[in-house]
Amino acid sequence: FTQRVTDSRQQVVEESGGTVAMERPGRFRWDYTAPFERVIVSDGERLWLYEADLAQVTIRKLSAGIGDTPAALITGKVSVLDRFRVEKSWTAEGLELVRLVPRSADADFAGVTLGFAGPVLRRLLLDDRLGQQTRVELRDVRQNPRLPAGTFRFDPPAGADVIDDGEL
């Protein structure tokens, strides 16, 4: 994947990329390799966020970590129509696009646009409430691959500070 974050003036504030694996329900792994290493992993119960430059791992319950976010939406952990309203759908740039807005007024984001090539998710556009947009482009998508055991488990590296919100 490649990821580009722009501010409310459409100025690029961050570009990153890496690999992602998803398995319903609630299991995913985002390995950011550029511009710095970061790993976000969920085993369906817990969520790990590892930031290599800080040598820090944060562990949360998955329900507390993603709630009604787009991550919960695309990994099947929430009922789409219970939590999101379809605002519109259209075709552009060879993709079938659907714009969803959260039903909850407390959501951290204003909306998400999903782009599909046939049944394959290829694009996510996440708009936050301050006008910032995160654009994720998925490429070389393989559906239903055999994933190695442990893909959705994270073992903190030696020497990393571990903050476990479940212990607070």
NORVENJO-V373082 format. One record per residue. N is the residue number from 1. RES is the residue in one small letter. NEAR is the number of other C-alpha atoms within 10 Angstrom. Layout:
n/res/near
N/RES/NEAR
N/RES/NEAR
This chain:
n/res/near
1/f/18
2/t/16
3/q/19
4/r/16
5/v/19
6/t/17
7/d/16
8/s/13
9/r/8
10/q/11
11/q/10
12/v/14
13/v/12
14/e/12
15/e/15
16/s/16
17/g/20
18/g/18
19/t/15
20/v/16
21/a/17
22/m/21
23/e/19
24/r/12
25/p/15
26/g/25
27/r/24
28/f/24
29/r/21
30/w/19
31/d/18
32/y/20
33/t/13
34/a/13
35/p/11
36/f/12
37/e/15
38/r/20
39/v/19
40/i/20
41/v/25
42/s/25
43/d/19
44/g/19
45/e/12
46/r/20
47/l/26
48/w/26
49/l/21
50/y/25
51/e/17
52/a/14
53/d/9
54/l/10
55/a/15
56/q/17
57/v/22
58/t/17
59/i/22
60/r/19
61/k/17
62/l/20
63/s/16
64/a/13
65/g/18
66/i/16
67/g/15
68/d/23
69/t/19
70/p/24
71/a/17
72/a/22
73/l/20
74/i/19
75/t/16
76/g/16
77/k/19
78/v/20
79/s/11
80/v/17
81/l/12
82/d/10
83/r/15
84/f/21
85/r/15
86/v/16
87/e/13
88/k/11
89/s/14
90/w/10
91/t/11
92/a/9
93/e/8
94/g/10
95/l/17
96/e/18
97/l/21
98/v/17
99/r/19
100/l/22
101/v/20
102/p/23
103/r/16
104/s/13
105/a/9
106/d/9
107/a/15
108/d/14
109/f/21
110/a/19
111/g/23
112/v/25
113/t/21
114/l/20
115/g/26
116/f/17
117/a/13
118/g/10
119/p/9
120/v/13
121/l/19
122/r/20
123/r/22
124/l/22
125/l/20
126/l/22
127/d/22
128/d/17
129/r/12
130/l/11
131/g/14
132/q/19
133/q/23
134/t/20
135/r/18
136/v/20
137/e/16
138/l/19
139/r/12
140/d/8
141/v/13
142/r/9
143/q/12
144/n/8
145/p/9
146/r/7
147/l/11
148/p/7
149/a/7
150/g/9
151/t/15
152/f/23
153/r/17
154/f/20
155/d/9
156/p/17
157/p/13
158/a/7
159/g/8
160/a/14
161/d/14
162/v/16
163/i/15
164/d/13
165/d/12
166/g/11
167/e/7
168/l/5
